[in-house]
Amino acid sequence: MLVERLKKSIINGQEQDAEEAARQILNAGMDPMQVMERELFPAIKSVGEKFEKGEYFLTDLMSAADAMRTATRVLASNMKEAGRGGMATTRMGRVVIGAVSGDIHDIGKNIVALLLEVNGFDAHDLGKDVESMKFIERAAEVQAKIMALSALMTTTKPAQKEIMDLLNETGLRKKFLVMLGGAPTTNEWAEQIGADGWAETAEQGVKLAERLVKER
């Protein structure tokens, strides 16, 4: 069955096979949104769960995420964004994520971005050493719900506060949920600078993002 083939290719991280199966599903006249929501998202979520349990490695997670993106792009190719709500990966909302100014460490941030995507968020990864104002500009540009700020060094932690200060100064604070992460950060730090939440691990980061969106 085409759907089962597509699900298997996602779980196994077979990008080329996922793309081919997705095209065949379109040619067969199946509802692409229904396929994504009922079949693919549970499949990719199971990949995230396997990663959290240590059954999958980071390379497995990355391969599955690549296959998922490719399949989703194909399935959504004939859907008008205004008509069906756009890419289904935005069903939980958009997140702008990056390592703050001066910070060149991005492995943990990369894992968080991947896990956010496989759990239904549309993650806009700005990379590392991102200027403070760029976070705000990009979040406004893509109409993000969440800004996720990573700081892996004590010397770059103040950049998280700088972004919070800029949000307040520009009157944009209420537009975005802000979550923090990184080795030198704590929940107390998040409360001190006025962020909406803090997560110690990638898995906790995803759960925090889900909770913040639901509470809002």
VMD Tcl script that draws the C-alpha trace (Angstrom):
set ca {
  {0.00 0.00 0.00}
  {1.32 3.45 -0.93}
  {0.66 5.03 2.44}
  {2.41 2.22 4.30}
  {5.36 2.49 1.94}
  {5.57 6.21 2.59}
  {5.37 5.76 6.37}
  {8.09 3.12 6.28}
  {10.36 5.30 4.20}
  {9.94 8.15 6.70}
  {10.69 5.96 9.71}
  {13.71 4.45 7.97}
  {14.96 7.80 6.72}
  {14.80 6.89 3.03}
  {14.36 10.29 1.43}
  {14.33 9.22 -2.22}
  {11.78 6.48 -1.61}
  {9.66 8.89 0.44}
  {9.60 11.37 -2.43}
  {8.63 8.70 -4.96}
  {5.86 7.31 -2.74}
  {4.50 10.81 -2.11}
  {4.32 11.50 -5.84}
  {2.48 8.23 -6.43}
  {0.01 9.13 -3.69}
  {-0.74 12.41 -5.45}
  {-1.14 10.63 -8.77}
  {-3.56 8.21 -7.13}
  {-5.79 11.12 -6.17}
  {-5.50 10.66 -2.41}
  {-6.06 13.67 -0.13}
  {-2.52 14.90 0.71}
  {-3.56 16.78 3.85}
  {-5.33 13.71 5.17}
  {-2.29 11.54 4.43}
  {-0.01 13.96 6.27}
  {-2.20 14.47 9.30}
  {-3.39 10.89 9.79}
  {-0.35 8.94 8.67}
  {2.89 10.89 8.42}
  {2.81 12.92 11.60}
  {2.26 9.88 13.83}
  {5.09 8.16 11.94}
  {7.60 10.97 12.41}
  {6.50 11.41 16.02}
  {7.39 7.77 16.63}
  {10.87 8.55 15.29}
  {11.23 11.33 17.85}
  {10.13 8.94 20.59}
  {12.70 6.37 19.48}
  {15.38 9.06 19.64}
  {14.32 10.09 23.14}
  {14.51 6.45 24.28}
  {17.96 6.02 22.78}
  {16.72 3.56 20.14}
  {17.62 5.96 17.32}
  {20.81 7.96 16.88}
  {21.01 11.59 15.81}
  {21.83 10.49 12.26}
  {18.61 8.43 12.19}
  {16.61 11.42 13.39}
  {18.16 13.69 10.78}
  {17.52 11.20 7.96}
  {13.89 10.76 9.00}
  {13.42 14.54 9.23}
  {14.87 14.97 5.72}
  {12.54 12.29 4.36}
  {9.59 13.91 6.12}
  {10.38 17.36 4.72}
  {10.71 16.01 1.20}
  {7.47 14.03 1.38}
  {5.59 16.95 2.92}
  {6.86 19.32 0.23}
  {5.65 16.96 -2.50}
  {2.26 16.35 -0.89}
  {1.69 20.05 -0.30}
  {2.84 21.09 -3.75}
  {-0.67 21.23 -5.19}
  {-2.34 22.84 -2.22}
  {-2.79 26.59 -2.05}
  {-1.61 27.89 1.27}
  {-4.59 30.12 1.74}
  {-7.02 27.38 0.89}
  {-5.81 24.59 3.14}
  {-3.79 26.32 5.79}
  {-0.38 25.90 4.16}
  {2.24 23.35 5.01}
  {0.95 21.00 7.64}
  {4.19 21.31 9.58}
  {2.87 24.68 10.79}
  {-0.04 23.12 12.66}
  {1.68 23.80 15.99}
  {3.05 27.15 14.86}
  {6.32 28.64 13.72}
  {9.42 28.80 15.90}
  {12.45 30.99 15.26}
  {15.44 29.29 16.85}
  {19.14 30.07 16.98}
  {22.30 30.43 19.06}
  {22.59 34.00 20.32}
  {25.20 36.55 19.32}
  {28.77 35.42 20.03}
  {27.82 31.78 20.53}
  {29.18 29.33 17.96}
  {27.90 26.14 19.58}
  {24.91 24.71 17.75}
  {24.75 20.93 18.16}
  {22.17 21.06 20.95}
  {20.22 23.76 19.17}
  {20.20 21.67 15.99}
  {18.68 18.72 17.86}
  {16.00 20.95 19.37}
  {15.14 22.31 15.91}
  {14.83 18.79 14.51}
  {12.66 17.60 17.37}
  {10.43 20.64 17.02}
  {9.89 19.82 13.35}
  {9.07 16.17 13.93}
  {6.57 17.25 16.58}
  {4.64 19.53 14.26}
  {6.36 22.90 14.53}
  {7.75 24.85 11.59}
  {11.27 25.59 12.84}
  {13.14 28.49 11.27}
  {16.75 27.83 12.27}
  {18.83 30.99 12.10}
  {22.05 29.12 12.89}
  {24.72 30.31 15.32}
  {26.14 33.69 16.40}
  {22.85 35.39 15.50}
  {22.56 39.12 16.10}
  {19.87 39.97 18.62}
  {17.77 42.14 16.33}
  {17.82 39.44 13.65}
  {15.84 37.13 15.94}
  {13.13 39.75 16.30}
  {13.06 40.71 12.64}
  {12.79 37.09 11.48}
  {10.14 36.24 14.07}
  {8.05 39.17 12.88}
  {8.65 38.28 9.24}
  {7.43 34.68 9.53}
  {4.80 35.50 12.19}
  {6.38 33.09 14.65}
  {4.65 32.06 17.84}
  {7.89 31.23 19.65}
  {11.44 32.51 19.81}
  {13.90 29.87 21.10}
  {17.19 31.37 22.26}
  {20.20 29.13 22.85}
  {23.31 30.17 24.81}
  {26.01 27.59 25.50}
  {28.56 29.92 27.08}
  {28.37 32.09 30.18}
  {29.76 34.99 28.17}
  {26.91 34.82 25.64}
  {24.07 34.41 28.14}
  {23.61 38.20 28.40}
  {22.59 38.22 24.72}
  {19.39 36.46 25.75}
  {18.61 39.37 28.07}
  {19.49 41.80 25.30}
  {16.83 40.23 23.08}
  {14.26 40.45 25.88}
  {15.16 44.11 26.40}
  {14.81 44.80 22.67}
  {11.40 43.13 22.61}
  {10.26 45.35 25.45}
  {11.75 48.49 23.94}
  {10.12 47.87 20.55}
  {6.75 47.02 22.07}
  {6.82 43.53 20.56}
  {7.15 41.48 23.74}
  {3.53 40.33 23.80}
  {3.70 39.11 20.21}
  {6.07 36.21 20.93}
  {6.54 33.43 23.44}
  {10.22 33.25 24.40}
  {11.96 30.10 25.62}
  {15.58 29.71 26.67}
  {18.09 26.87 26.70}
  {21.78 26.18 27.07}
  {24.24 24.96 29.70}
  {24.70 28.21 31.67}
  {20.99 29.03 31.72}
  {18.46 28.14 34.41}
  {14.78 28.55 35.13}
  {15.70 31.32 37.57}
  {17.54 33.13 34.76}
  {14.52 32.83 32.50}
  {12.29 34.31 35.19}
  {14.81 37.05 35.92}
  {14.89 38.35 32.35}
  {11.18 37.81 31.73}
  {11.23 34.83 29.35}
  {8.24 32.48 29.18}
  {10.13 29.31 29.94}
  {13.38 27.35 30.13}
  {14.33 23.82 29.16}
  {17.39 21.82 30.16}
  {17.21 19.21 27.39}
  {16.00 19.03 23.79}
  {13.10 16.79 24.76}
  {12.06 19.17 27.51}
  {12.32 22.01 25.01}
  {9.72 20.41 22.75}
  {7.39 19.74 25.66}
  {7.80 23.33 26.81}
  {7.00 24.66 23.33}
  {3.88 22.50 23.16}
  {2.74 23.64 26.60}
  {3.33 27.32 25.89}
  {1.33 27.17 22.66}
  {-1.56 25.32 24.29}
  {-1.66 27.70 27.25}
  {-1.75 30.73 24.99}
}
mol new
graphics top color blue
foreach p $ca { graphics top sphere $p radius 0.5 }
foreach p [lrange $ca 0 end-1] q [lrange $ca 1 end] { graphics top cylinder $p $q radius 0.2 }
display resetview
